[in-house]
Amino acid sequence: MDINQQQSRSFLPDFCSVRMLFVVVLLGELLAIVLTLTPPMRGQDRVADLALYSLFIQWIVLSCTAALCLSGKHLNRLSDSWAASLSYLLTLLISLIITELAWWIFHVRPALAGSTIVGHGDFLLRCIGISAIASAFSLRYFYMQHQWRKNIESEANARVQALQSRIKPHFLFNCMNTIASLTRKDPALAEEATEDLADLFRVSLKDAKRMSTLAEEISLCKRYLRIESHRFGDRLKTVWETDDLPEDAQLPTLTLQPILENAIYHGIERLPKGGVIHIHGQKTSNEITITIDNPLSQGGNLEQHDGNQMAQDNIRQRLFAYYGSKGYLITHSDNQRYVTKIVVPYPYENTDR
């Protein structure tokens, strides 16, 4: 699911979810407790008052939740104003029906009406008034939460698009030099390198809202490495151990390629004899881990390079924008190797609602 698919939905939450049901029951019980703490209805028997209030309020809130759950698909097709109006009227109608049933069928009116004599009309007015205020407050809260989330997602999406669109000038410069050199030596390889570079540009300009599969990311990385292999020859070697990873795993576009680019620029390129870049994948029950390690020059430390740090911050921000705290990037190094580890949830599920 795209990062901001939520923006096209109604502001109403998913009333069919277990989480929403728990929240509704909890808020209903809190209202019952508040009403119980007011002057008691019948002497000092607050326990009985709480039980009666709880039964009555939970009956209303659960019925309203069920009705909104069943009508959710239809309400989500409407504009926010229509969805809010119909939801509000629906909750008031259900509250009126249940209040009427409580008065006539279950004979709870002597307690619910209080110690003083309250007529049928006054009892209905009190209950519907409370329901109207609570419903209006809830709908306003849902709308404000939805608008806040849309703003956060819009900002995150704009940031992801900007970060994703960056192609480092030195990489482009090196590629063009490589292609120019190949044009004279091997036109077929030059054409292949040009096509690979075009694919990299095409992906970098792709809509940031759309995620890529792991298979697409790996294919793109291999195209990038093929371009660099024309420049480094035998100095650049790679070992892939990703066969056990699910190809349908979801990743933000251009997650792996910048790491490989830094591994080459800050590692392989600085070593006279080059080295080997290892790409290893591991899958657990609820996440996948991709580890990329590359050699370091004597006394080298990628953490000290601003370009490498910028790329890592770029990826961290995009992982957080898509996965929250479940997706992250960590690094560590010693005198010989630099290791970058990416962890993302699998299967990926959008949990906005």
Buried (B, 14 or more C-beta within 10 A) or exposed (E): BBBBEBBEBBBBBBBBEEEBBEEBBEBBBEBBEEBBEEEBBEEEEBEBBBBBBBBBBBBBBBBBBBBBBEBBEEBBEBEBEEBBEBBBEBBBEBBBEBBBEBBEEEEBBEBBBBEEEBEEEEBBEBBBEBBBEBBBEBBEEBBEEBEEBBEEBEEBBEBBBEBBEEBBEEBEEBBEEBBEBBBEEEEEBBEBBBEBBEBBEEBBEBEBBEBBBBBBBBBBBBBBBEBBBBBBEEBBBBEBEBEEBBEEBBBBBBBBBBBBBBBBBBBBBBBEEBBEBBBBBBBEEEBBBBBBBBBBBEEBBBEEBEBBBBBBEBBBBBBBBBBEEBBBBEBEBEEEBBBBBBBBBBEBEBEBB
